[in-house]
Amino acid sequence: MSHPDLNKLLELWPHIQEYQDLALKHGINDIFQDNGGKLLQVLLITGLTVLPGREGNDAVDNAGQEYELKSINIDLTKGFSTHHHMNPVIIAKYRQVPWIFAIYRGIAIEAIYRLEPKDLEFYYDKWERKWYSDGHKDINNPKIPVKYVMEHGTKIY
């Protein structure tokens, strides 16, 4: 009744569990949820620590600087997701921290870029103007193009 590949999965499972155990050590509860496996890789490469909870920034460095983290699979899309309810309150929060953008092809990491708040001001200003001109209506997940990140960011990996 089971699929022929079940034995292969069972053979791999101890290694997957080991990966999950490493993720738990770094505050990631599930490598299969919310890009947990990719998040672990980005944290280990950058030396950042995950910030718990769904609100606020995503990670912090040893000096206490917080960061917003984004990842993308460029086989599927060309723009980084931002926030499903973009508004001036969220934009003000985003203006306070650098962003780390991880670019993947499938599950293979290709590059990581860092953008400072000033590097993203073009988008902050554009979103803010749109929010006001649309009658204070939140913007649903505006994207930041991969091309923009690569042209304006500092490649750190």
FENDA-V446882 format. One record per residue. N is the residue number from 1. RES is the residue in one letter. PHI is phi in whole degrees, -180 to 180 (999 if undefined). PSI is psi in radians with two decimals (999 if undefined). NEAR is the number of other ideal C-beta (glycine too) atoms within 8 Angstrom. Layout:
N/RES/PHI/PSI/NEAR, N/RES/PHI/PSI/NEAR
This chain:
1/M/999/-0.65/1, 2/S/-76/2.81/4, 3/H/-72/2.57/4, 4/P/-61/-0.43/5, 5/D/-81/-0.07/6, 6/L/-58/-0.71/8, 7/N/-62/-0.67/7, 8/K/-64/-0.77/7, 9/L/-61/-0.78/8, 10/L/-63/-0.60/7, 11/E/-67/-0.68/6, 12/L/-78/-0.42/8, 13/W/-54/-0.72/8, 14/P/-58/-0.60/6, 15/H/-73/-0.66/7, 16/I/-64/-0.72/9, 17/Q/-64/-0.66/8, 18/E/-63/-0.69/8, 19/Y/-62/-0.78/11, 20/Q/-63/-0.71/10, 21/D/-62/-0.71/8, 22/L/-64/-0.73/9, 23/A/-62/-0.76/14, 24/L/-59/-0.67/9, 25/K/-60/-0.46/6, 26/H/-107/0.34/11, 27/G/82/0.28/8, 28/I/-107/2.00/12, 29/N/-77/-0.43/7, 30/D/-153/1.97/9, 31/I/-68/-0.30/11, 32/F/-94/-0.05/5, 33/Q/-113/2.42/6, 34/D/51/0.73/5, 35/N/58/0.54/6, 36/G/-55/-0.74/13, 37/G/-65/-0.70/11, 38/K/-71/-0.69/12, 39/L/-58/-0.77/13, 40/L/-58/-0.80/14, 41/Q/-61/-0.79/10, 42/V/-63/-0.75/15, 43/L/-60/-0.78/14, 44/L/-68/-0.65/8, 45/I/-68/-0.74/9, 46/T/-89/-0.26/12, 47/G/78/0.22/7, 48/L/-83/2.85/12, 49/T/-119/2.38/9, 50/V/-67/2.47/11, 51/L/-96/2.22/10, 52/P/-69/2.70/4, 53/G/96/2.87/5, 54/R/-96/-0.22/2, 55/E/-100/2.69/3, 56/G/85/-2.92/6, 57/N/-76/2.97/10, 58/D/-94/-0.58/8, 59/A/-151/2.93/14, 60/V/-142/2.58/10, 61/D/-97/3.14/11, 62/N/-63/-0.42/4, 63/A/-88/-0.05/4, 64/G/95/-0.01/6, 65/Q/-71/2.21/8, 66/E/-90/2.76/12, 67/Y/-139/2.64/14, 68/E/-97/2.31/11, 69/L/-114/2.39/12, 70/K/-137/2.52/12, 71/S/-134/2.75/13, 72/I/-147/2.55/14, 73/N/-103/1.85/9, 74/I/-72/-0.11/11, 75/D/-75/-0.35/5, 76/L/-108/-0.55/5, 77/T/-155/2.85/6, 78/K/-117/0.10/6, 79/G/-134/2.34/9, 80/F/-72/2.35/12, 81/S/-69/2.70/8, 82/T/-123/-1.51/10, 83/H/-147/2.43/7, 84/H/-75/-0.20/6, 85/H/-135/1.05/8, 86/M/-65/2.22/14, 87/N/-155/3.03/10, 88/P/-58/-0.53/7, 89/V/-66/-0.80/6, 90/I/-66/-0.75/10, 91/I/-60/-0.73/13, 92/A/-61/-0.69/8, 93/K/-64/-0.80/10, 94/Y/-63/-0.58/13, 95/R/-67/-0.22/8, 96/Q/-90/-0.24/7, 97/V/-136/2.65/11, 98/P/-70/2.77/10, 99/W/-116/2.50/12, 100/I/-112/2.16/16, 101/F/-115/2.06/15, 102/A/-103/2.24/14, 103/I/-108/2.13/15, 104/Y/-117/2.65/13, 105/R/-117/1.85/8, 106/G/66/-2.14/6, 107/I/-104/0.08/5, 108/A/-94/2.16/6, 109/I/-74/2.36/12, 110/E/-108/-0.62/7, 111/A/-167/2.76/9, 112/I/-131/2.32/14, 113/Y/-121/2.59/13, 114/R/-115/2.28/11, 115/L/-122/2.35/12, 116/E/-83/2.83/7, 117/P/-52/-0.70/11, 118/K/-63/-0.53/5, 119/D/-69/-0.40/8, 120/L/-105/0.04/12, 121/E/-58/-0.59/9, 122/F/-52/-0.81/6, 123/Y/-75/-0.71/9, 124/Y/-58/-0.80/12, 125/D/-64/-0.79/8, 126/K/-61/-0.80/8, 127/W/-67/-0.70/12, 128/E/-64/-0.80/10, 129/R/-61/-0.74/8, 130/K/-63/-0.76/9, 131/W/-59/-0.82/15, 132/Y/-69/-0.75/7, 133/S/-70/-0.42/6, 134/D/-90/0.25/8, 135/G/78/0.66/4, 136/H/65/0.62/6, 137/K/-97/2.18/6, 138/D/-58/2.52/8, 139/I/-93/2.28/12, 140/N/-84/1.74/7, 141/N/53/1.04/9, 142/P/-63/2.59/9, 143/K/-101/2.68/8, 144/I/-114/2.00/12, 145/P/-62/2.48/9, 146/V/-56/-0.73/11, 147/K/-58/-0.74/7, 148/Y/-62/-0.79/8, 149/V/-59/-0.78/14, 150/M/-68/-0.58/11, 151/E/-80/-0.53/6, 152/H/-110/-0.19/7, 153/G/-94/2.95/11, 154/T/-100/2.12/6, 155/K/-74/2.13/8, 156/I/-111/-0.11/8, 157/Y/-157/999/7
